[in-house]
Amino acid sequence: MIRTLAIGHDHQVTVGQPLEQLDMENYIWIWVDFNEPTDRESELLTSYFHFHPLAVEDCMHVLQRPKLDYYEDVQFLVVHALDVDTLDAEEVDLFISSRFLVTYHHHELDEIDQAWERIVQHANERKIWSRGPLAAAYTVMDKLVDNYFPSLFMIEDELAELEGQGRHESVEELMKQVFALRARLLKLRRTIVPMRDLMYRVLNSQHVQGKGEHMAYFTDIYDHLLKLTDMLEADREMTADLRDSYISLNSNRMNSIMKTLTVITTIFMPLTLIVGIYGMNFSYMPELGWKYGYFGILFFMFLLSVAMVVWFMRRGWFK
């Protein structure tokens, strides 16, 4: 589906005009959104807009890394939206010129719809962000970046809950949850960090047309991405600390179990030796004819066990 939004010289908005009927002389600038386009609609990138073949190829083959390319009087940006359910990145391509903005995405995105509605509602208020394609592009990117925060906040809430459950669940279950959170944080990192690098390049580029008056707005997006990156790294460090703590706890429990088994085995080793000796059943063993030999050996084995337990306690093995 292709939808159009045109800003007239009187700052009135025209929505839904067929692309073939748009006369650029009658408008200050236009926004054309390719939303889940068909193959025939995608061909308009070449036949109508005459975009560079490499840029068109990048649109067809997802998923590209966020980037900024320059083609004559058009800036081509690849940015990423975030699927809040799967945390997978979804590509959004932007073609920015002095007279038009073209957005291209293979899936319907709420962030694009929100930016669209914002432009429609406030275009006649002559705000800075409504005065050109670059400002509309900023609105799209701002909505995309704002949508990163809820997913990260949700992970932070789960981390806080996980810390409180440390005494009520097994170490194995806690470790599974920690590694699941680390996997989700890694997915977020693969989206946030490249977007941060892209925004840094946009801010420091000398080729982005009309960027000067919008610098504060793009800087705001960059600040949000820096904050997201800091939160992301802090959460990763927290999961690493939790992982190390659980590994240490598990090791301590294992050491305690091994110590207990070692004590039991050590106590029974001399007893087994004694029982083994008297179980050989030779006819001329000296003690076999003693009337109280059986009770004497049992008493000796008991005293030996008690002595070993006392010795282990003094050595601190039961602490």
N, C-alpha and C positions, 0 to 999 in steps of 0.2 A: 504494500500500500504506500502511495506517495501522497503527502499532504503538504500544503504550502501556506506560508504566512508572509504577507507583504506589508511593509510599513510605508504609507504614503507620505507625501510632502507635508500634509497637514497632521501627521502623526496618527492618522487613523489606520486601523488594522483591517486588512482584507484576508480572510481565511477561506481556504478551500478552492481558490481559483485554480483551474487546470493549468498545469505547468506550461503547456504549449501556448496558452493565452496570456501569459504574464509578459507585460511590456516593461522592461527595466526603466524606460524613460519616465514612467508614471509613478515610480516608487523610489524611495531613498535606498532601501535594501530589502532583500527577501530571505526567508528561511525555508528551505526545502528539506523535508524529513523523509528518508527512505526507511519505512518501518516494515520489517519482514518482507523485503521486496522480492518479487518474482524475477526470473531470469530476464524476461523482457523489460521489466522496469530497471533492472541493474544495467542494462545496455545503455540507458540514458546518461549514465556517468560519462560514457565515451561519445555517444552520438549528439547529445544536447549540450553537455557542459564541456566536453573536450578536455577532460582531465588527463593527466599524464598516465600512460599505460602501466607504469610501475605502481602508481598510487591505486589505480583501479584493481590491479592484481592483488595488492595488499588487502583491499576490501573483500575480495572473493575468497581469499585463503586465510581463515582464522585458525589459530589465535596468534596475532602478532604481539610483540612486546611493545609497550607504550613508547612512542617516538614522535619526533618532529622532523618533517622534511619540507624543503622549499622547492616549489615548481613555478618558476616565473613569478606571476603576481598572486599565487595561491599558496597558502600554508596548509600542509596536510598533517593532521595529528591523529595518532592512534591512542585512545584512552580506554580505560577499563571500568566497567560497572561491576557490581558485586552481587551475586546471587546469595541472598541472606539465608537460604535454606541449606545449600550445599557449600557455600563459600567459594564457589568457582567463579573465575573471572569471565566476563562477557564483553566482547570487543565493541567499541563505538568509534567510528571513523568520522572525522570532521574535516571538511574543506572550508577554509576561511579566506575570503577575499574582501576587498573594500566595499563590495556591493551585495554580497550574498554569503550565506552560511548554508552548507549542505551537511546534514548528518545522515549516517548510514549505519544501520544495525540489523542483525539477523533475528533478534528476538525483541518482543515488545517490552519496554522498560518504563517503569513508573517514574523514574527520574527524568526521562525525556518529556513525559507528559506533564510533569510538574513545572519544568522549565518552560514548556510551551504555554501553559496556562498563565504563568507569571508574565511572560512577554505580552500575551493578549490583554491581560488585565491592566498593565501599567505602561503600555507603549505610549499612550497619550499624555503621560505625566512628565515626559521629557527627562527622565532620570538618566544618569550617565550610562548605566548598563543597558538602557534601551535604545541607545543612539546608533548602534551599528552591529554588524555581524560578530565582531570580536567580543562585544559585551554579551551578546546572546550565547556565544561559545563559553564565555566565563560562567554564565548562568547554568549551562549544561554541566560543566566540570564541577561547579560548586555543589550541585545536587548529587552528582556521582560520589564526590568525596564525603559529603555529609552522610551518605548512606553507609559508609564504612564504620561509623561510630557505633551504631546499635549492636553490630555483630561483636565488636571488641568489648563493649560493655557487658554483653551477655557472657563472654568467656571470663571476664574479670569476676562477675558474680559467681560463676561456677567454681572459680579458683578459691574465692572466699568461703564458699560452702564446703569445698573439699578440705580446706584447712580445718574446719570445725568438725569434720567427720573422721578425723584421723584416729580417734580412740574407739570408734564404733564399728569399723569395717576391717576386714583382713588386709594385710599388706599387699597381697596379690591383686585384690580388687582395686585398691587405691592406686597401685602402679598402672593398671589398665586405664583408669580414668586420667592419670597424669599424662600418659603417652597419647591418649586420644586428644587431650587438650593441646599438647605440643604439635600434633599433626594439624589441628585446625589453625593454630597460630602460624604454622609454616605456610599454610594456604593463604592466610591473610598477608603474610610478609611478601609472598610472591606477587601480590597485587599492589600493596601499599608502597613498597620501596621503589619499584620502577616508576610509579606515578610521581613519587617525590622527586626522583631524578629528572623526570620529564618536566615537571614544573620549574625546577631549578634552571633547566635549559631555556625554557620559555622566558623566564625572568631575565636571563643574561644574554638573550639573543638580540642581535641588532637588525634582524630581518622581519620580525613580526610587526606587521603594519598596525599603526595606531595604538601600540601597546602603552605608550607613555601615559595617557590620561586614565588608563585602566590599571596602571601598575599596582596601586594600593589593593585592588580587588584580587589580582592574581597573587599578590604577596599574602593576602589573607588565606587563599587556598593552600599556598605553600606552608604557611604557619600551621594550618590544620593537619597537613601531611606530616610535618615535623612532630607535632604533638602525637599523632597516631603512631609514628615510628618509635617515639620514646615510650609510649604506653606498651607497644608491642614488645620492645626489647625488655622492658621491666617485667612483663608477664612471662616472657621466655626465661628470664633469670629466676623468677619465682618458681616456675615449673621445674627448672633444673635443680633448685634448692630442695623442693619437695621430693624430687626423684632421688637425690643424694641422701636425703634424710630417711626415706623409706628403705633405700638399699642398706644404709647403715643399721637401721632398726632390724631389718630382716637378717643381716649378718650377726647382730648381737643375739637375736633369738636363736639363730642356728648355733652360735657358739655356746649358748646356754644349754641347748639340747645336747650338743656333743659333749659338753662337760658332764652333764648328768649321766649320759650313757657310759662315759669313760669311768666315772666313779663306780657305777654299778658293775661294769666289767672288771675293774681292778679289784673290787671286793670279792667277786666270785672266782677270780683266777686262782688264789691259793686254796679256796675251798674245793674247787674242781680238781686241783692237784692232789689234795688229801683223799678225796673220794676216789680219784683214779687209782691212787696207790693201793687203797684198801679194796678196790674192786678187782684186783688181779687174781684173787682166790688161790694163792699158793698155799700148800698144806703146811709148810713149816715157817710161815711168817711169825715173828716172835709175839706179836700182840694178839694173834688169833685165839689163843687159849685163855686170854685174860677175861674174867667174868664180867668186869665193868668196862671193858675196852670200848664197846659201842657207845655207851653214855659218856665216857671220857672224851672220845673223839668229837662227839656232838658238842660237848661243853667247850672243848678247845676251839672248835670252829666258830662257835658263838662269840667267845672272847676275842678271837682274832678279828671277826667282823666288826665288833664294837670298837676295838682298838683302832682299826683302819678308819672307821667313820670319825672317831674323835680326832685322829691325826689329820684327816682331810679338812675338818672344821677349823682346826688351829691354823692350817695353811691357807684358809680363806676360800676354799673351793666352792662353798655353798653360798657365798655372797653374791 
